[in-house]
Amino acid sequence: MMIGMDSGNHQRVMREISEAEAAAPKDWVFIDTPAQLSDWVAEMREGLANSPDKRCCLDTEADSLHHYHEKLCLLQVNCAGSYALVDPLAVPDVDELLALLDANELWFHGADYDLTLLRRTYGWSPRVIRDTQIAARLLGARQFGLAALVKSHFDRDLCKASQKADWSRRPLPPNMLSYAVDDVRYLLPLADRLVAGLREKGREDWFHQSCRSLQDDVAARDEAPREDPWRVNGCGRLHPKGLALLEGMWVWREGIAQERDLPCFKIMSNKQMVAYAEQFEAGNTALMPPNGWRPRWKQQFQEIVASVLASPPSAWPQRPKKSKGRLSEAQRDAIDWLCNERDGIAKGLDIEPSLLGSRSTVEDLVVQRDPIAHLMPWQHELLFDALNQALTKA
């Protein structure tokens, strides 16, 4: 609340601000009927045919921070400078829009999540994508979020207040709609600057390969449920007793989250569960559930602990066997040497070393000796001499 203002006046001021935002001129359309979508797509198809600029932009918003089942809640589209916000909750069939985007060069920023969401929702993978985040990183940007790039290139401040909002709510307030449009408003002028920089440095082909690689990575991901989805990050150091409690907590959390239609982390975070499991296997069996939990949850938590204690150790989950064998001393030395060489090459190019391959990738290169399977052509070209020397050392 604003200082010196009572709740009634505060609500009045906020209402006036919302009304002013709603009355402000808009250069975008909100589409929530099939007829509106068909008309806009037809208009864009004609406009793009007569425009020298054949590029489109796409961004998405979802509700993963607010509901158990994540769903696509908004599509932000820019076709050569014409903006539309499409409501997929009201218009589930957007095939004609996807066909329009597939017929043109399609730009994203940080496309990984968007591509995953689009694939899951529509079974659709764009024909070809371009990603301003990838372009910025290949030019050496260390702050490559959209807001940081817009500030750097255009001296404009993007409001990110709606970034974690619930996009499934309807109607969407004016400030959230404005935020959504801004996510595609600056992509094309930003793309112009980034592509010019890539061409100047001779890295445009790196960019195209990297965008293709991202598409392939998203498409190759196995969307089937994992065999043991309860094995969350951080559980690798746990032993069977702790794993048994972790599994019990995970199954319970899933049920509560689904029952209350909440994201799992709002019930209990992965980090919390792993911490409890570590305490449990260290001998602390009198675990106290988190403060603020309702009595039923606390009772169920204690029942999980008691159930694990009553079960035989033979029923506890086992630690997974490591898929990678032990590295030889020569291999470890070769990996360290190649990482140092990679870092030096990256420094000379003023890019992050990880763009040339993570340490895990370097380990695979040394152990499996198959650069084609792990590197893009531009990466292989830059690492070629160093890789050959590393393999002789291993």
C-alpha positions in Angstrom: 0.0 0.0 0.0 1.2 3.5 -0.7 2.5 5.4 2.3 -0.1 7.7 3.8 -3.0 6.3 1.9 -5.8 4.2 3.4 -7.1 1.1 1.7 -10.1 2.7 0.1 -8.0 5.5 -1.5 -5.4 2.9 -2.5 -8.0 0.8 -4.3 -9.4 3.9 -6.0 -6.0 4.9 -7.3 -5.2 1.4 -8.6 -8.6 1.3 -10.3 -7.8 4.6 -12.0 -4.4 3.3 -13.1 -6.0 0.2 -14.6 -8.7 2.3 -16.3 -6.0 4.5 -17.8 -4.0 1.6 -19.0 -7.2 0.1 -20.6 -8.0 3.3 -22.3 -4.5 3.8 -23.7 -4.1 3.3 -27.5 -3.2 -0.3 -28.4 -1.2 -1.5 -31.4 -2.2 -5.1 -30.8 -5.3 -7.2 -30.9 -6.6 -9.8 -28.3 -8.0 -12.9 -30.1 -10.3 -15.2 -28.2 -12.6 -16.6 -30.9 -11.9 -18.8 -33.9 -13.4 -16.2 -36.3 -11.1 -13.5 -35.0 -8.1 -15.8 -35.4 -9.1 -16.7 -39.0 -9.5 -13.0 -39.9 -6.2 -12.0 -38.4 -4.3 -14.9 -40.0 -5.8 -14.0 -43.4 -4.8 -10.4 -42.9 -1.2 -11.4 -41.9 -0.9 -13.8 -44.8 -1.7 -11.0 -47.2 0.4 -8.5 -45.4 3.5 -10.8 -45.3 3.1 -11.6 -49.0 3.4 -7.9 -49.7 6.1 -7.1 -47.2 9.8 -7.4 -47.7 10.1 -8.6 -44.1 9.0 -12.2 -43.9 9.8 -12.8 -40.2 7.4 -13.6 -37.4 8.0 -13.8 -33.6 6.4 -16.1 -31.0 6.4 -16.3 -27.3 4.2 -18.2 -24.8 2.9 -17.8 -21.3 1.9 -20.7 -19.0 0.6 -21.3 -15.5 3.3 -23.7 -14.1 3.8 -21.5 -11.0 0.2 -21.7 -10.0 -1.4 -25.0 -11.0 -0.6 -28.7 -10.8 -1.1 -29.4 -14.5 0.8 -26.8 -16.5 -1.1 -25.5 -19.5 -0.4 -23.0 -22.3 -2.3 -19.8 -21.5 -1.3 -17.2 -24.1 0.4 -17.0 -27.5 2.1 -13.7 -28.3 2.6 -13.2 -32.0 4.4 -10.6 -34.1 4.2 -10.8 -37.8 6.4 -8.1 -39.4 5.4 -5.6 -36.8 1.7 -6.5 -36.3 0.9 -7.9 -32.8 -1.7 -10.3 -31.6 -2.3 -12.0 -28.3 -4.1 -15.3 -28.9 -6.0 -17.0 -26.1 -5.5 -20.8 -26.5 -7.9 -21.4 -23.6 -10.7 -20.0 -25.7 -9.3 -21.0 -29.1 -7.9 -24.5 -28.7 -7.5 -25.0 -32.5 -4.7 -22.7 -33.7 -3.6 -24.8 -36.7 -4.0 -22.0 -39.2 -1.8 -19.8 -37.0 0.9 -22.5 -36.8 0.8 -22.9 -40.6 1.3 -19.2 -41.0 4.3 -19.2 -38.7 5.8 -22.3 -40.4 5.6 -20.5 -43.8 8.0 -17.7 -42.5 11.2 -17.3 -40.5 10.2 -17.7 -36.9 12.0 -15.9 -34.0 12.0 -16.6 -30.3 14.0 -15.5 -27.3 15.1 -18.4 -25.1 13.1 -20.9 -27.2 13.7 -24.1 -25.2 10.7 -23.8 -22.9 8.4 -22.4 -25.6 9.3 -25.3 -28.0 8.7 -27.8 -25.3 5.3 -26.3 -24.4 4.2 -26.0 -28.0 5.3 -29.6 -28.7 3.4 -30.9 -25.7 0.3 -28.8 -26.4 0.0 -29.1 -30.2 2.4 -31.8 -31.2 4.0 -29.1 -33.3 7.7 -28.3 -34.0 8.4 -25.2 -36.1 10.0 -25.7 -39.5 12.9 -23.5 -38.6 13.6 -21.2 -35.7 15.9 -18.3 -34.9 16.7 -17.4 -31.2 17.9 -14.0 -30.1 19.3 -15.5 -26.9 21.5 -17.8 -28.8 22.6 -15.0 -31.1 23.5 -12.7 -28.1 25.5 -15.5 -26.4 27.5 -16.2 -29.6 28.4 -12.5 -29.7 29.7 -12.7 -26.1 26.8 -11.4 -24.1 26.9 -12.5 -20.5 23.6 -11.0 -19.6 21.3 -12.4 -22.2 17.8 -12.1 -20.8 15.4 -10.2 -23.0 15.1 -7.3 -20.6 18.9 -6.9 -20.3 19.3 -7.0 -24.1 16.5 -4.5 -24.7 18.1 -2.2 -22.1 21.6 -2.6 -23.7 20.5 -2.1 -27.3 17.6 0.3 -27.0 17.9 1.8 -23.5 14.3 0.7 -22.8 13.2 -0.8 -19.4 10.9 -3.7 -19.7 8.6 -4.2 -16.8 8.9 -7.8 -15.6 6.4 -7.6 -12.8 4.0 -10.1 -14.5 6.7 -12.7 -15.2 5.4 -15.0 -12.4 1.8 -14.1 -12.6 -1.1 -16.6 -13.1 -1.7 -16.4 -16.8 -4.7 -18.7 -16.6 -6.7 -16.0 -15.0 -9.4 -14.3 -17.1 -9.8 -11.6 -17.9 -6.1 -10.7 -18.1 -5.5 -7.2 -16.7 -4.1 -4.5 -18.9 -0.6 -4.5 -17.3 -0.2 -8.2 -18.0 -1.3 -7.8 -21.6 1.2 -4.9 -22.1 3.9 -7.1 -20.6 3.0 -9.9 -23.0 3.2 -7.8 -26.1 6.6 -6.4 -25.0 8.0 -10.0 -25.1 7.7 -9.9 -28.9 7.7 -6.2 -29.6 11.5 -5.8 -29.6 12.6 -9.1 -31.1 12.8 -8.1 -34.7 14.8 -4.9 -34.2 17.0 -6.8 -31.7 17.4 -9.6 -34.3 18.6 -7.0 -36.9 21.3 -5.8 -34.6 22.4 -9.3 -33.5 22.5 -10.7 -37.0 24.5 -7.8 -38.2 27.0 -8.5 -35.4 27.1 -12.2 -36.3 27.8 -11.5 -39.9 30.6 -9.0 -39.0 32.3 -11.7 -36.9 31.6 -14.5 -39.3 29.5 -16.4 -36.9 26.1 -16.5 -38.7 26.6 -20.2 -39.6 27.4 -21.0 -35.9 24.0 -19.3 -35.1 22.0 -21.4 -37.6 23.6 -24.6 -36.5 23.0 -23.8 -32.8 19.3 -23.0 -33.5 18.9 -26.3 -35.4 20.7 -28.1 -32.5 18.2 -26.7 -30.0 15.3 -27.9 -32.1 16.8 -31.3 -32.4 17.4 -31.5 -28.6 13.8 -30.6 -27.8 12.5 -33.0 -30.3 14.7 -35.8 -29.0 13.6 -35.6 -25.4 11.7 -38.5 -24.1 8.4 -37.2 -23.0 7.4 -40.6 -21.4 7.3 -40.6 -17.6 10.7 -41.4 -16.1 11.0 -44.8 -14.4 11.7 -43.2 -11.0 10.5 -39.6 -11.3 10.9 -39.2 -7.5 14.7 -39.3 -8.0 15.1 -35.5 -7.9 18.2 -33.4 -8.1 20.4 -33.8 -5.1 19.3 -37.4 -4.3 22.5 -39.0 -5.7 24.2 -38.7 -2.4 21.4 -40.5 -0.5 21.5 -44.2 0.5 18.6 -46.6 0.5 17.1 -45.5 3.8 17.0 -41.9 2.7 15.8 -42.8 -0.8 12.9 -44.7 0.8 11.7 -41.6 2.7 12.3 -39.4 -0.4 10.1 -41.7 -2.5 7.3 -41.7 0.2 7.4 -37.9 0.5 7.4 -37.5 -3.3 4.3 -39.7 -3.8 2.5 -37.9 -1.0 3.4 -34.5 -2.3 2.1 -35.4 -5.8 -1.2 -36.5 -4.4 -1.7 -33.3 -2.3 -0.6 -31.0 -5.1 -3.0 -32.7 -7.5 -5.8 -32.6 -5.0 -5.3 -28.8 -4.3 -4.3 -28.0 -7.9 -1.1 -26.5 -6.8 2.5 -26.8 -8.1 4.4 -29.4 -6.2 7.0 -26.9 -4.9 4.3 -25.0 -3.1 3.7 -28.1 -0.9 7.3 -29.0 -0.4 10.4 -28.2 -2.4 12.8 -30.9 -3.8 15.5 -29.3 -1.7 13.4 -29.7 1.5 12.6 -33.3 0.7 16.3 -34.2 0.1 17.3 -32.4 3.4 14.7 -34.4 5.4 15.9 -37.6 3.7 19.5 -36.8 4.7 18.5 -36.2 8.3 16.5 -39.4 8.4 19.3 -41.6 7.1 21.7 -39.9 9.6 19.6 -41.3 12.4 17.1 -38.5 13.1 13.8 -40.4 13.0 11.8 -37.7 15.0 11.5 -35.4 12.0 9.3 -32.3 12.5 7.2 -31.3 9.5 7.5 -27.7 8.2 5.8 -24.9 10.2 2.5 -23.8 8.9 1.3 -27.2 7.6 -2.2 -28.2 8.4 -2.7 -31.0 11.0 -3.7 -33.6 8.4 -0.5 -33.0 6.5 1.6 -33.3 9.6 0.0 -36.5 10.6 0.5 -38.0 7.1 4.1 -36.9 7.1 4.7 -38.8 10.4 2.9 -41.8 8.9 5.3 -41.8 6.0 8.3 -41.8 8.4 6.8 -44.6 10.4 6.0 -46.6 7.3 9.6 -46.5 6.1 10.9 -47.4 9.6 8.6 -50.4 9.7 9.6 -51.6 6.2 12.5 -54.1 5.7 15.7 -52.6 4.2 15.3 -55.1 1.3 12.2 -53.1 0.2 14.1 -49.8 0.1 15.1 -48.3 -3.3 18.7 -48.9 -4.3 21.2 -46.3 -5.5 21.4 -46.4 -9.3 24.5 -47.8 -10.8 26.7 -45.3 -12.5 26.5 -45.6 -16.2 30.0 -44.3 -16.7 32.9 -46.4 -15.8 35.8 -45.2 -13.8 38.0 -42.8 -15.7 41.7 -43.7 -16.0 44.3 -41.2 -14.7 45.3 -40.6 -18.3 41.6 -39.8 -19.3 41.2 -37.4 -16.3 44.4 -35.6 -17.3 43.2 -35.4 -20.9 39.9 -34.0 -19.9 41.5 -31.3 -17.7 43.9 -30.4 -20.5 41.1 -30.2 -23.1 38.9 -28.1 -20.8 41.8 -25.6 -20.3 42.3 -25.5 -24.1 38.6 -24.9 -24.6 38.7 -22.1 -22.1 41.5 -20.5 -23.9 39.8 -20.7 -27.3 36.6 -19.2 -25.8 38.5 -16.4 -24.2 40.0 -15.5 -27.5 36.6 -15.4 -29.1 35.1 -13.6 -26.0 32.4 -16.2 -25.5 31.5 -18.4 -22.6 33.5 -21.7 -22.6 30.3 -23.7 -22.2 29.2 -22.7 -25.7 32.1 -24.9 -27.0 30.9 -27.8 -24.9 30.3 -28.4 -21.2 32.7 -30.4 -19.0 30.3 -33.4 -19.3 30.6 -33.1 -23.1 34.4 -32.9 -22.9 34.3 -36.1 -20.8 32.2 -37.8 -23.4 34.5 -36.7 -26.2 37.6 -38.1 -24.5 35.9 -41.4 -23.4 33.8 -42.1 -26.5 36.0 -40.5 -29.1 33.0 -39.6 -31.3 33.0 -35.8 -31.8 30.3 -36.0 -34.5 27.8 -37.3 -31.8 28.6 -34.5 -29.3 29.6 -31.4 -31.2 28.1 -29.1 -33.8 30.4 -28.7 -36.9 31.4 -25.2 -35.8 32.4 -26.4 -32.4 34.3 -29.4 -33.9 36.2 -27.1 -36.2 37.3 -24.8 -33.3 38.3 -27.7 -31.1 39.7 -30.0 -33.8 43.4 -29.6 -33.0 43.0 -29.6 -29.2 40.7 -32.6 -29.3 43.2 -34.6 -31.4 46.0 -33.8 -29.0 43.7 -34.7 -26.0 42.8 -38.1 -27.5 46.5 -38.9 -27.9 47.0 -38.2 -24.2 44.1 -40.4 -23.2 
